[in-house]
Amino acid sequence: MRYIIKIFIFIAIQFFASTLLYAQKEIVLDEIIAVIGDEIVTKRDLEAKFSDMVSQGMSVTDNSRCEVFEDLLFSTMLLNQSRVDSIEVTEQQLEAEMNQRLSYYINQIGSADALEKYYKKPISQIKDEMRKVLREQMLIQQMQGKITAAVRITPSEVEAYYNSIPKDSLPLIDAEVEVAHIVKYATVSKKSIDEAKEKLNKYKERVNSGEQFSTLAVLYSDDQGSAVKGGEIGFVGRAEVEAEFAAAAFQLKEGEVSPIVETNFGYHIIQLIERRGAKVNVRHILIKPKLTAEAMQKAKNELDSIANLIAQDSISFAKAANLFSDDDDTKKNGGIIVNPQTGSSMTPMDKLEPSLFFVIDKLNDGDVSEAVQIQNPRKKPGYRIIKILKRTDPHYANLQDDYQKVKQAASGEKERELLQEWMGRTIRNTYISLDEKYSKDCKFMQDWSVNKSN
């Protein structure tokens, strides 16, 4: 169970990378090494998971391959039971989860184009290869959630768990910071918007007059990732693109060009290449209205005024964020930036985006920065002011500073025990067959030989 619990953490970048590594392996002769109910475990599954463990730098012992094998048996048991209990993952849930993971990984690697170059395949193919593995992982996660749904942890249990950890085994917590910001995006002028729309109308007229949409996309689109492919973005479902883009794309007939569509990225015209079931393959030309220096300066001036009000104690930072910030993801939460990997407000210093790190590195707790330009290319242009709410130095875990982390660990331990009990009961009522070549010398945590006839 040691390794499978790590699987359920679902750290997006590791999951995504290992999924693609698995998908890229050469097809080799395979063999079934375990059967659990209606599900199977193959030698290829075992080797892929073992290689993934090694690549993550985990220590390897004589029993490591057996531990990985048992982790696969645990996850396969959960998958089989999810089928028995008729647990479902809808296409909408699958697409949403896939897009979230894909967006996170694209953000880490820099761009969709960089991702495609790295894996030497289009986004559409990457998603197709992720689909089956991700669906099974989501079924396993839901099954685990069903088993552990009733787990509750009290403050006394958290304290007891902490006190049970030997003092020389307490984990070292890296330096972390809690940060809030107030954002003002630069406003694009009506003139710039009109110019962008005028360009797109001319391109549409040229297509209607016989010119190739793909050629115009290469020459004029501001989406560099798709422009090099003639504007083609590959097969996508409705949930994979912005709602306005999807609404236009799914109404088109093959070869038809849409009216101008506005999204957060700018203005588009779209041409349908092919419809395949619930997906469409389209080309688009994106034009981003030009920002003026005056618009950027206006955003900065607005933030300077807000910072002055905060400095004079005329308004709190949290209330100012709620009233004035343009960042919908944080404004209702006092401007607090949440760690996307953990959902916590505390973020390790080495996980901060570089532009943010260099700003807060000069601040003390409670300080508010000057207005600084937004450096993230995936965000709208503008400025933000940043406040340090809390900062911790590297330290050994304690209940005062790390209560939530200790609570999470205590809850995880309680869930692990419940899962172990459930697994022991379920093994006795499920058909199980293991290839002795892979299991006879293993030291398993569960007795997997109890039922071969159900």
N, C-alpha and C positions, 0 to 999 in steps of 0.2 A: 504493500500500500504506500510505501515511502515515495515511490516515483509517480504513481498515478495522481496523488494529491497535487503534485506540481503541475500535472497536465491540467487539472481543473482550475488552476489560477488563471489560465488563458492570457498569458502575456502575449499581446498581439504580434509583436515583431518576431518573437521566437516561434510562435505557432505558425505564422505565415511562412517564415523561412524554412522551417522543417517540413511543412506541407509541400512546398515547391521542390525541395531537395528530394523528397520521396517521389514526387511526380516525375522528376527528371531522370531517375535511375533507369538504367537500361533494363529492358525486359529480359528476364532470365528464367530458366526452368525453375518452377516453384514446387513446393510440396506442402500439404496440410499437416500441421504439427499439433493441432488441437481442435476439437469440436465442442462447442458449448451450446446446447439447444439447437437452434437453426443457424447459428453463426460459426464461423471458422477463424482460426488463426493460422497464418502461413509462415514458412521460414523467412520469406521476404519481409513480412511484418516485423519479425523478431530482429533481423539484421538491420533494418532501417531504424528501428527504435534504439538499438544498441549503438549504432553509429552516431545517432543524434545525441545520445548521452555522452559519448566520448567527445564529440565536437563541442559540447557545452562545458568541457573541462571538469566533469565530475570524476571523482576517483573511481578506479576500476579494481575490483577484488576478484578472487576466484569464483565468488558466487554472484557477481554482477549480472552476468548474462541470465542467470536463473531469476534474479530479482526483476529484470526487465521482462522476462517471460511471464512471471506472475502478475506484473502490472498489466500486461496485455490480457491475461486471463480475467483479471478484475474488470477491466474496461469492456471486454467482450461479454462478460456476464451481465453488466449493466445495460449494454446495448441489446442483448437478447431479451432482458426483462422489459426494456422499453417497448419492444415489439409486442411482447405478451400483454402488457398493460395498455396497448394502443396509444402510446404517446406519439404525438405528431409534431413535426416542424413544418410550418407552412412555407410556401415559396416566398411570401412577403418577409417572413422572419429570416429566412435563409439569405435573401438578397440584402436585407438591411444589415445583417451581421457581416456578410462578406464585404459589403461596401465600407463598413466601419473599419474593418481590419485592413482592407486595401488602401483606404484613405490614410490611415495611420502610417502604413509602411511607405506609401508614396511620399508622405511628408518627411519621413526619416531619410529616404534615399534622395529626395530633392524634386523629383517630377515623375509623371507617368512615363514619359519618354525614357528617363534614366532607368526606370524599373524594367521596361520592355527591352532595353539594350542589355541590361545585366542578365536577364533570363533568356534573351534571344527569342522572344515570342511575344505576340500582341496581348494586351490586357484581356481580351475576350477569351483567349486560349488559357491564360493563367487562371481565370475565373472558372472555366470549365474543369480544369484539373483540380481546383480547390473544392468543387461543389460536393462531391460524394464524401470526402474526408470531413469537411466542415459539418455536413448534415449529421453524420454519425457522431461527431464530437458534441453537437448540440443536443442530440438525443441522450447521450451519456450524461451530459450536464443536467438535463431536465430530470432524468431518472435519479441521479444523485440528489438533486434538490428535493424531489418528492420524498425520498427516504429520510432526509435530514431536516425536513420542513419544520418539525416540531421542536428542534433544538433551541433552547434558550439558555443564556448564560447570565448568572447573577454577579453582582460586585464581589460577593464573598468567594465565589468560585474563581473569579479572575485573580483575586489576591492569593487564594490557595494555590492556584496554578503557578503564579509568579514565585511564591515561596518554595515551591517544589523544585525549581530550577537551581542546580548547584551554582554558587556564586561565581565559580571559575568557568561556568558554561553560559553565562549571560551573553546574549549577542551584542556585538558592537554596532551601534546605530551611527550611520554617516551624518555629516552636517546636513541639516535640512532648513528650509525656509518657507514661511507662509507669506504670500505676496498678493496684493490687490492692485488693480489698475483702473483708471478712468480713460476711456478712449474717445477721441473725436476723429471721425473720418473726414477727409477733404470732400467737399461738395463739388460735383461736376457741373459746369455751367450748362445752361440750356443751349448755348451756341455749340458747345462741343458735342452734346447729345444729337443735335440736329445734323451736324457734320457727319457723325458716325452713321446715322440713319440714311443720310443722302448717299453715302458711299455704298451701303448695302443695297439700297434701291437700284443703284446703277449696276451693281454686280448681278442682281437678279434679272434686270433687263437684258444684260449681255448673255446670261444663260438662256433666257427665253428666245434670244436671237440666234442661238446655235453654238455659243462658246461652251467649253467644258467647265463645269462647276469645279472639278478637281484642280484644273490649271489655275483658276482664279484663287482658290484656297491656298495653293502653294505660294502664289505671288503676294496675296494681300492679307491673309488671316493672321490675327494676333495670337492665335493659339499655336505656338511653335511645335508643340508635341504632335498635333494632328496635321498641321500644315504640310509637313514633309511627306505625309501619306495622302495628299490631296484632300485634306479635311476629314478623312474617314476616322471614326472613333470605334468601329467594331460593333458587334451585337450587344445591345444593352436592354435591360428591362426597365420598367417605369421607375422602380425604386433606385435605380443606379445613376440617374441624372436628376438635375433640379426639376421641380414640378412643372415649371413653365416650359422648359425645354421638352419634357416628356409629353406634355399636353399637345404641343405643336407637332412633334415628331410622329406620334402615333395616329394622327389624323391624316397623314399624307398618303398619297398613292405613289407607287413606284416611279421614280424620276421626277416627281413633283417637288417644287421648291416652296417653302413656307413663307408666310409674311414675316416681318421682323419680330424677333422674340427677345425680350429683356430678361436677363438673369443677373445674379450677383457678380458674374464675371464680365458682363458687358452686354452687347447686342449681337444677335446672331441671325443668319438665315440658314435653313436646314434643307437638305435634299435626301429623300428616302432612297436608299440603294436596294434594300431587300427586307421583307418581313418574314420572320420564321417563328411561328407560334406566338408566344408572349414577348418576343424580342424583335427589335428592329436594328438594322445596320444603316447608319446615316453618315452623311458628310455635313460639315458645317463651316461657315466662315464667321469668325468672331472679330468684331471691331470694339476696342476699348476706347471710350471717349477720352480725349486728352485732358489731363489735369493742368491747371495753370499754377504758377508760383503763388499767385494771389490766393487761390483756394487753399493751398497748403498753409500759407501764412495765417489765413483766417482760422483754420483749425487750431493752429498753435496758439493764437491769441485767445481763443475761447478757453483753451486749457489753462493758459496763464491766469486768466481771470478766475477760473474755478479754483486753481491752486492758491491764489491770494485769499479767497474766501475761507478756504480750509485753514490756511496759516493764521488767519485772524480769529479762528474759532467761531466764525459765523455759521458754519455748517460742518457736519462730520464728513469724513471721507466716504463712509458707507452710504450716507444719505445723498451725497453729491453723485456718487456712482449710480444710484437708483434713479436720480432725477435727470442727469446730464449725459451719462455714458452712452456711446453708440454701440457698445458690444453687448448684444442681447444674451450671450451665453453667461455673462458674469454680472450684469447690472443689478439683477434682482437679488444677488447674493452679496451685496456690498462691494462688488468688484473683485471678489476673491477668485484667483486663478486655480482651478482644480487640476491635480495631477491626472492626466487621462489614463494612465496605466493602473492606478490604484483607486481612484475616486476620492482620494484624500486631499485636504487643503495643503498638506505638507509635501514639499517636493525636494528630493536630494539635490544639492547644489550642482552636482555633475550632470543632472538630467534637465537642467534649465536650458532653454534656447540661448545661444551665445549672446545675442544682443541684450537679453534680459539680465544675464549673469553679469555682464560688464557694468550695467547700470546699478544693480543692487549691491555689488561688491564694494561700492563707495559709500553706501548708506548705513546708518545705524537703525536699530529697531525704532519704529515710529516715524522715521524720516519719510518725507515725500520728495520725489525727484523733480527736477525740472522737466518740462515737456520734451520728450525724445521721439524721434521719428520711428515709425513702425518699420522694422527691417524684414519681417517675414514676407516673402514674395507671394505666399498664398493668401495673404490678408489684403484688405483694401488699404490704399495709401492714406496716411494720416499721422497723428501724434497720440501719445499717451503719457500720463503721469503715473508713477508707480510708488506704492507705499510698502515698506517692510512691516508686517504685522507681528511676526515672530521669527526668531532665528535660534537654532540649536547648534551647539558644537558637537563634534564626535564624542560619543559617550556610551557607556554600557547601559543597556535598557533598565529603566526604572519606572515605577508606577506613576510617579508625578508627571514626567515628561512624555511617557510612551504608553499611557493607559490604553488607548485605542488599539495600538499594535499588540499589546499583551492580551487584550480582550479578544482580538481577532485570532491570535494563536491559541488561546484557551478554547474558544469556540470551535476552531479547526480540530483540536485534539478530541473534543467531545463528539464532533461529527465523525471523525475517523473511527472512534470506538463503536459508534452506532453502525457505521458502514461495515465494520468487521463482524459485528453480531449479525447483521442482515445477510452478509455474504455467507457466513457459516450455516445459517438456516436455509438459504436459497440453494446452496450447493447440493443439499440433501434431496432437493425436489427437482433438480435439473439434470438432463442427460449431459454427461461430461466424458470425453475420451481424449487422453493425452498420448502423444507419441513418446514411448519410453526412452527413445534415443536422446530426446531433449529434456526429459524430466527425471529420469531415474536417479541421477546424482545430485539433484537440486534440493536445497534446504528451503522449502516453502513455508510461509506463515499460515497457510490454510491447507487442509487435507483435501486435495483435488481428486482423490481416488475413491471417494465414498459413493459415487453414483455413476454407473456406466450402463444402466438398463432402463432408466425412466423413458 
